[in-house]
Amino acid sequence: MLLVTVPVYGLELGASPLMLGVILSSQYLLPFLLAIPLGGVVARHGGRIPLVAGALFMTLGLLLMQFLPGYYGLIGGQLFVGLAQLQMVLSAQTIISSLATGPKLESYFGWYATWLSGGQVIGPLLAGGWIHWAGGVGNLFLVMAGIALLGGLFGLALTGDAARGMSVTGKQTGFRAQASLIHRNTGVQVSIAITVAGMFALGIHGSYLPVYLDSLEMSAVMIGVLVSLRSAVSMVIRPFIPRIIGAVGGREKATLLALSAMSLGLACMGFSGNAPVIALLSILVGLGGGLTQPLSMVVLAESVQREQRSGALGMRLMANRAVHFVAPLLFGAVLGMGGFSLSFGLSGVFVALVAMLLMRLHGRHRTSGPDALR
């Protein structure tokens, strides 16, 4: 719901393109700084406690946005929401990564990502409909706070390994351990490259598509539909990820095809001025995003030992949030100078360049050891 609500509220406040970039990026500052330490917390205490705590932090952030009007409340709330979302996602990914390996793990992460996409489909539609019906954001942040609190209540039901931690040291989960992993583990490098490209594309699409559509004078309902479309496509294909990988000839080819689709969809977005073409390009981005993020998690989970997973997943999420933090700022700066066509075009080129780097990493991975992407 925040994908639509925050940009629309920022525009209501009269934010410039650069200020909008600051607002959208603020959600990812604390996750960038704290992802790896939180990975150690999840490893020691299990997934349930951090997940429930994350729901409470998210509720607090949304209440701050509701009751402290203006930029201070919006940015402050974004900081809380970003930290909360990191806690919840890291907890969930750690729990799932310990359940299986191979195609079964691909299927588990596919279903996990399916439900994530489900929320991203329903959320923008609800937010767009609310804004259209109420004539503005109104009490929408208060509604979201109630939904976040409900998520925390569901988290209390987790049992088994999700409620149990393990004995780990800072040498296994800290910054040095992750730096060592990314230096010597090609599978981790591949996973980080996938998530950087994928999150850059999804972050730009999710953050600035509502702004672009608003500049085309589309209604809030249409904006909600087009923003949800990408997530709907991702949700539909994710349960079939193992079959898609088998059909195209392995994880490596599936990843490169996914990044190519995202690059093309993003690069052409700024040259499109009507809803059907924007919908088609959003479908391409959705197809790519639907494959890249579960594959990134699977590759990482299979490339490290069990006691290293929480820390490594934290490092992946740190890269994820760093991209989310930097991308809107860069896009906002380029947007202010050159408009949407140049900004979306350069964004698509960046994803293509990462795909080329990934091809090189694949080649090194094949020659250095077992290929986790097969």
HELIX and SHEET records of a PDB file:
HELIX    1   1 LEU A    2  GLU A   12  1                                  11    
HELIX    2   2 PRO A   17  SER A   26  1                                  10    
HELIX    3   3 LEU A   29  HIS A   45  1                                  17    
HELIX    4   4 ARG A   48  PHE A   67  1                                  20    
HELIX    5   5 TYR A   71  SER A   97  1                                  27    
HELIX    6   6 GLY A  102  ALA A  134  1                                  33    
HELIX    7   7 LEU A  140  GLY A  155  1                                  16    
HELIX    8   8 GLY A  160  ALA A  163  5                                   4    
HELIX    9   9 GLY A  170  THR A  173  1                                   4    
HELIX   10  10 PHE A  175  ARG A  184  1                                  10    
HELIX   11  11 THR A  186  SER A  215  1                                  30    
HELIX   12  12 ALA A  220  ILE A  237  1                                  18    
HELIX   13  13 ARG A  238  PHE A  240  5                                   3    
HELIX   14  14 ILE A  241  VAL A  248  1                                   8    
HELIX   15  15 ARG A  251  MET A  269  1                                  19    
HELIX   16  16 ALA A  275  SER A  303  1                                  29    
HELIX   17  17 ARG A  306  GLN A  308  5                                   3    
HELIX   18  18 ARG A  309  SER A  368  1                                  60    
END                                                                             
